[in-house]
Amino acid sequence: MLLIKDISKEYCTGGLTQKALDGVSLNLRDSEFVAVLGPSGSGKTTLLNVIGGLDRCDSGDLVINGVSTKRYKDRDWDSYRNHTVGFVFQSYNLIPHQSIISNVELALTISGVPRAERRGRARQALEQVGLGDHLDKRPNQLSGGQMQRVAIARALVNDPSIVLADEPTGALDSQTSVQIMDLLKQVAKDRLVVMVTHNPELAREYATRIVELHDGSIVSDSDPLQIEGSGLKRARHRKMGKASMSLGTSLALSFNNLRSKKARTFLTSFAGSIGIIGIALILAVSTGVHAYIDKVQEDTMTAYPISIQEQSFDLNKIVGSSQEGAQSKQAGKGAGDAIYPDDSAITSASALTSSISTNNLSAFKQYLDNPKSEIRSHIGRVGMQYSYDAKFSVYDHDPKGTLVSASGVTIGGQGGGMASQMASMNPNSSDPSQVQSMQMAALTGKAQAKSSPSSFTEIMPGQDEARAPIGRVIQDNYQVLKGSWPKDKDQVVLVLDSNDRIPLATLYELGLKPAGDYNDMMAKLNNGQKVKTDTAKLDYDQAMKQSLDLVPASDQYVQDADGHYRYVGDDAGEVAKLAEKALKLKIVGIVKPVHKASATPLPAGVGYPRALTDYLIDYAAKSPVVSAQQADREHNALNGLAFSAPDDGAKAQQAKDYVASLDQVSKAAMGTAVMSSGQSGQAGQVQGQVAGQSGAQGQTRAQGRDGQAVAGTPAAQQAARQAAAAASFDRYMATAGTDKLVSIYEQYVRPQVGSYKDNMTSFGLISRSAPSSIKIYADSFEAKQAITDAINSYNDRAKKADKITYTDYVGLMMSSVTTIINVISGVLIAFVSVSLIVSSIMIGIITYISVLERTKEIGILRAMGASKRNVSQVFDAETGIIGLLSGILGVGVTLLLLIPGNALIHRLMGTSEVNAFLPVRAGVILVVLSVLLTLLGGLIPARKAAKQDPATALRTE
């Protein structure tokens, strides 16, 4: 039962007030067909809108089945219209861009009915009104009568208890009007139908009750419903459920609307995409430049890692001392009255020598190996490389069968003096740490005696040595010309420079050219004569046939009958024996740097795998000489002398024991040196040693086949003089005082005794916890700076003896280029962002126009129970779709423009390494940004649409 109790409604237009309803009270049955008649302006439509909840009365109450609507809020009215009322309008009010079945099921969608159910109910409602064959047509494809049937089906699909019809036949011909009235009469059998009409004939023919209005008041009622006071229950407030439009429905309504205006939608989307295109192009170019800079940085960091040697320079100290010296020189300018000494050269030399420091790489390696150390997160893809100074010698036979050494061609020496040393230097080394090692040896006087040949270099492995024996840096920067990379410890490769060359001296050292030619050439160089070098090319196959004999350092010490060991690496006969049992190295490949290689850590020469280093470390640890020395840590395994003498008596006795252990030639040489120097002159020592060596050489030349000197020859005479000198030196040692013996110990014996550590180093013993150098690779300047900061932090916490001194070869390289690119990109993006703001404003204007165009649609949605939020959601969906299309269009156009754009970049920059590209993540972000900006631009128009008055909106054409 519907009760209308004393309802009044006024409209104010400017200063004019018009009373539409004036205290109207009307009781309506649950099932009847009520026709409301009256002239224009009598309040018929206003009454219908108040009953339908499209308009609110100023006073009075509307009671539906005992439920008062006085306290209804907007959402209650929305639910009331959706669940209780169905509207049939004179102008049909179908949404033109929706299909017939979509128009009908819209009310069910707002009710939250599942898709399958609402589609079935909508089809059934259309079949009831005779339109089962027109489900997918658009409203403009139907006749007026058919469209009104669709409106009736839409009003009935949600099974409302009240159907309100506003001039349902006003736009139809008489025949169609009769059909519609028959249909409404059928509907009124089980529900309340209230119809407003100007046609009294149809009303009297079909309606069961006629109510006439005049000037907002009821003047007649053909069948009033009287309710006694005792039978009327007190009206109460009760909510009727919730009506809500889903996001999918909002998107479908908006998408269909935009699809009906394809040209305008495209132009709007394109206009909105201009800003996106600008930003995307800038991001693409910036990303390409950044990628190029990152590659250059990574290549630079690979070529110049942070290198930490066992012994290192403190360059900061050197530079600081130089600056202080320059300032001191200016401050100490003479006054012109005397001679002032200039100590700048001495102070500079002092600063240089005192800047040399020894690094505790064992402690630092523990820090690096700790997974929780702060430095590990900044290490690049190459990682960290630990190097070990494995000691070995390599021998081979030249084309004429002569045994040669890879450490200078001649066995036991350099074979050519200074000229040979200079010829053996590798001019192609690009590793700063190797240069520093040579400088360190020159400054400290500790050349790497008995070390590996300078032409042999370990090949950098990958971080996982087992899976990647050849590191990525090597594989990326070197190409294999012949053969393959080493796969086992006994395989090596020949490394050429970028011009396919290798030092000529290295070819002689490897036995690929005759040693005699090399010795003749060195002799001419030492005599200042011009030489003609043999630069004939070698075939790859010829080089790869050469077999190399590797002898570990520990094997070059053999045990004598007295149990002591002696070094035989200078004895050609002994070396020949060792070479027969040596590890045979096979040259399995020939490599060279690729074109424009970013890093060339392998100098021209021979490259060997880390597996060989591991083999040498393990081999030395089990060697006899190392075991013998480890068994007696107090005495030298080479001569039996104690490593330390606690007092002068022990030193004197040590001197006697040492002299007694010498053979006749060595004893004569030492005696001559002692006698000539008076145990105090260094020059005398050198003179005596030279004399002894000359005597030994003369003896060798005068020996016969049995090794005995031939009588009467100069050699025999020399041997007699040596025997006499040795006997004289024995008598001297027997009568020398303690002071003299201590002096001999300090000057001659102590250098021969050495230390336990020195011996183990000479024998090739290496601890894996104590690398000889560490290289830390970064991928960018920023990461490199973070690594240096971490090392500085380590130094702050470490003990003085454990502090690390290192050389940062790229310390002067600044990351300002990246900063400049970032600033330029930011400025350009900020500039182009203005177009995004303009686009947002434009989309807001277009959305406002769409609101004006779809005002009637707003009224329709509200009439079916859509809330203000639902209406706003519809227009938000429209702007969101436009934003999505703008973003996709902008990204798509950008990708197309990058094709000719990259060709232009390559032409202007003269390189194909810089390629502009838009990252996927950036593209997605730009699309999302476009959607957000368009939603923001359409926010105000969408809110304006939500505030539209439903009744007013329905009257809009």
Phi, psi and omega in degrees: 000135179247122182245124176252115190242103169053054183273135176230146180210130178236149175242131179249121178238105184066237178262004183258132178245126181242127181269112181276318178230137185231088176064046182280130174232132185205130177253128185240138181283163181292329182228097174196160180251102184258126176253127180256118182248160177157159180290171177298137180085006182277348177105012182299306183295323178299317178299317180297319181292324178293317178298321182278355179080010177279339180225155182248141177278155178282328179208169183096189183211148176244118184244124183243112181051044177081004181255119179281145179253011182300321186263014180294138171260180184304315183292331176292317178296321178300314180295322179299314181294327183283320187263336190247328190243142170236134185253139170234119187254158179297319183264020174071314179054048173270147179281116191294331184269007176253151176290168181300312183291329177291323177297320184288319185277001182298319180297323177292325179298316179296331179284348180086019180287136179303154188301312184297318181293315183292328178293321178292317180292323179294320179295318180297319180296321179291324177294325179297328180263011175082023181238031181295341181264005184239028189300320189261008178281162174265157182305325182288357178263003182247161174280172180298317180295321179294320179296324178290327175296321177298318180297320178293318178299319179296322181291331185265345191296332182266010178052059181283159177272346180229132174243124180249124183241120181254102181050056185297341182246009186297331184252015184246159174284171188295322181293315180293325179299321179296319179297318181292319179295321176300320181294317179294322179296323177294321180295324186287357180293329183233019177199171179274127175240122177246121184238131173261129182209158173259001186255096182293331180297310179297323181297315182290333183281324189249328185284149176267350181206137181237127177242128181251136179245148174209124180052039173083009180232153178278125181256339177203154178213117187288335182212069184293153177253113181264131180239121180290149182300324182289334182270356184266119178282154179292129180293141180229162179268136178206132179285153187248016181104181186242138175243130182210138178269134180285160178296323179300320178295318179299316180295320181295315178301314183290319181296316179296323177295315179294325181293332179284350179231060189301314184297312181294322179298317180295314181297320178296316180295320180294318178299320178290338183275348184300313178297320178298319180298315180300311181294320181296319179296317179296316178298320181296313179296315180299318179296318178298316179294318179298319179298319178295316179297318179299321179294317178298318179298315181297317179297319180295316180295329178289321180286331183231072178289168172285113188252126181239114181264162176300323171238135187215159173275149167259089185297327179298321180293320180295312180297316179298319179294322178296318179294318178296322179295321178294319179293321180295324180295320177293319182289330184264028179298133184297155180265001178083015183241358181194182178264126182250123178293140176255109183260015186296321181295319181290317179294325178294317178296322179296317179298323181292312182289323181284347179280350180284127181228155177257127182264137174275086184285342177294312179293321181291325177296322176299320178296318182291324182284348179288117182301338183267001181292144186295341186281336190293330181289348182254356182287139184283188185293330180290329176087216179242145179235124175260129179249145180233136184278075179289133184254127179198165175236151180234131180233156176197176181250135179283178182302339180262007177087005180282134178283125181234162181246142177285357178259027176136017176073303183277135179290126174086011178186185180271350172067009181184015177065213184298323181299320180293319179297317180293322180293333182276348180292139182267112181280356187259004182289127179250008181271112181301330181293327177292319177298317180296323180297318179294319177296321181295318179296322180293321182285320184272345184076008181258078175293154185281073178295145179056026177267185180288156179301143183294339181278355181259130181227135177288137178279129182297121178276174173282175180297325174258095187299326183295319182270334183228078180295338177246121185292162181296322180300318180293312183294326180286332188250358179230146176242147180271117180276328183206139176078223185207175175284155179298141178241351181217171186296333184264019180241137179225169176232152171273130181253122176259162174277183185295344178258020179064029182249162175216143182305136182302319180301324180296323179295322175293318181296329180272002177076016179277347175225155185298134180293329180299320178298322180293316181295319177297319180295317179295324179296318178294322179296318181292334178270004178079014181270154175285145181237154175250117185273153178267100182252023178296138184287155179247139176287150177302315184298321180298318180294321185284348176280343184291131178255136182246139181254115181261126178244115177299154182302322183294331180285347181275008174244118182247151183270132177270180183294334180278002179089352178273159179255150177224151181277127183242011182294345178263358183261113185299322180295314179295321180298320179299322177294318180295323182296329180294329182257008187285165173287122182277119178264134180251133175277108186258356181196161175231126186232163176208161178295146175288167178295131182059043177298136182277337180211135179230073182289349179259111175287162179299131183154229182239132176250131180236155186279163176298334179300326178291320176300315179299320179298315182294323178297313180292323182295315182297323182296335182254005185288153181298318184294322178292318180296320180295319181289324178292331180289332179225094184278355183267336185238147180288125181292346182274330183221359178078002181281148178289142181292334180224142176245115189289334183214177183296325179298317179294322179295318179297315180295322179298322179295316179297315181297322182293313181296321181295333182279350184282149172284176188297319182294312181294323180293320179295318180296315181293321179297317179300319180294318181293315183295318184287333182264351183062032182058020182224343185258128178293323181297321178297322179301311181299317181300314181297320180296319179296318179299317179297318180295321179296319178298319180297320180295319179296321179298318181299318182291333184267000182283146177271192183296330181270005178086358181266147179291141178280129184299139177084353179275164176302328180294320179295321177296320180294321179296322179295321179294321179294321179296320179293319179294321179295318180294321178297321181291326177296318180294323179296315181295328182288334183252355184292145178284171182299319182300316181292321179294321177297320179297317177297320179300310184296322188273326188241326188272313184306316178300333180277339181282314180068212180217165179301316181296318179298319179297313181299323177295316179295327180284351178091013179286129183227137173261130181293343178277355183231078179292158177277338176203155178230133176241127181246123185257136175242166180256349182206165177298322181296317179294322178298318179296322178295324179293316178296324176296321179294321178294319177297321177295321176298317180296325179296329182268339187280159173294163183301320182289340184259000180293145185258127171253129185217168179247122177261096186289345178247023180298331181275351179280124185260153176264022183293335179299314178298319179298316180298315179300318179298317181295313180299314180299318179298317180296315181296319179295320178297321180294314181290334181298338176301322180294329177294320179296315178300318179298320180296318178297318180297317179295324176299319179294317181294323177296322178296320177297320178297324177299316179296321181290331186253024182299317180295323177299325177298315179298321179297313181298318180294323180296330180270005174106005177292139180275173176299321179296323178296319179296315177299323180296324179298315182282331172297320178297321179296312179294325178296319178296317177299318178297320179296316178297320179298315180296312179297317179297317180297315179294319179297314179297322179299315180298324177291319181292334181292339180295302175289333180298317179292324177298321178293318179299316180299321182290316183290322184269350178069021179210150179260009183276344178261113181232120176286133178209149181258115179298149180302317182297319179295321178298316178296317180298320179294321177296315177298319179298319178299318179296315181297318181292321178291323175298320178295318179294328181267005185297312183294311178300323180295320178292326177294321178297321182295333183273001180297138175287125185302314182296318178294318181298323180292334180275353184283136177255000000 
